[in-house]
Amino acid sequence: MNCISFLAFKFGLYANAVRECERAISRLPEVKGIGSLKTALMIVSANARDRENSQVSADMSVMFSDADVPYLAIRIPPEKIDDPGTLKPR
């Protein structure tokens, strides 16, 4: 179910990505570590919604918290990030 959200976004099916993200978020249990997946789905949903509406913005209202860090596959030190919206390194 969660893979569909990310694949829909990857292939430009933004309305589908938003719908699948919302569906997946509503079905996630409240267990330790799952918050980072929920945050990822919320980030994908926000970006898909922007792209569906032809808007280009770095919506920083949803971000990973310090508690999510152990669950992230890639960790870029904050001092190496010039643009937090895109995570572009220096």
N, C-alpha and C positions, 0 to 999 in steps of 0.2 A: 504494500500500500504506500509506504513512504517513498519507495523508489519511483513510483509513478509521478509523484510531485516534482522530483528533481529532473526526471527525463522529460516531462512535459515542458518545464522551463527551458531545458537545454535545447529542445527542438522548436522553441518559439511558440508553443501552445499555451500562451500566458493565461487565458481564461481557465483552461483546464488545470493549469498549475495552481492557480488560486483556489479553485474548487477542491482539488485533491489535498492541498495543504490544510484547508479548513476541515475537511473530513478527517484527515489523519490526526490533527491536533485534538479534535473532539473525542477521538478514540484512545488517546494515549493515557495509560495509567499514571498515577502519581507515585512514582518510585524514584529512588536516588539515581541520579545520572541521566534520567530521561528528560530533564529540563533542558539540557543542551540540544537534544533532538528537537524539542518543541521550539526552542529559540531559532534553530536553523530553519525549521519550517516557516516560522513567522517572518524571518528575513527573506526567504525565497518568495513567500506570498506577497510581501510588501514590494519587492522588486518586480515581480510579475505584474502586480496591479499597476505600478508606474508604467511599465512597458506597454501594457494593454491600453493604457490611456495616453500613449505617446509622450510620456514625461521622462526626462532624464534627471534623476536626483539621487543623491546619496542620503537615503533616509536613515538617519542615525538614531531614531527613536527606539529601535530594537537592536540590541547588541549582546554579545556573549558577556556573561559576568565572570568574575574571578573564580566562582564556584564551578563554572563550565570548563575552565582551562584543562583539567586532567582528562577530559573527554574529547578534546579537539585533536584531530589528526595532525594538523600543522599549526605550530605556534611561532608566530613572528614577534620578536621583542618589540614593545611599543616604541622604543627609541629608533627603530629602523623603519617605521611606517610614516611616510610623508602624508599620505591621503587615507585617513581611516575608512572612508566610504568604499574605497576600492582595494585597500590593503597594499597599495603600491609601495615597494621598499625604496629606500634612498639610493 
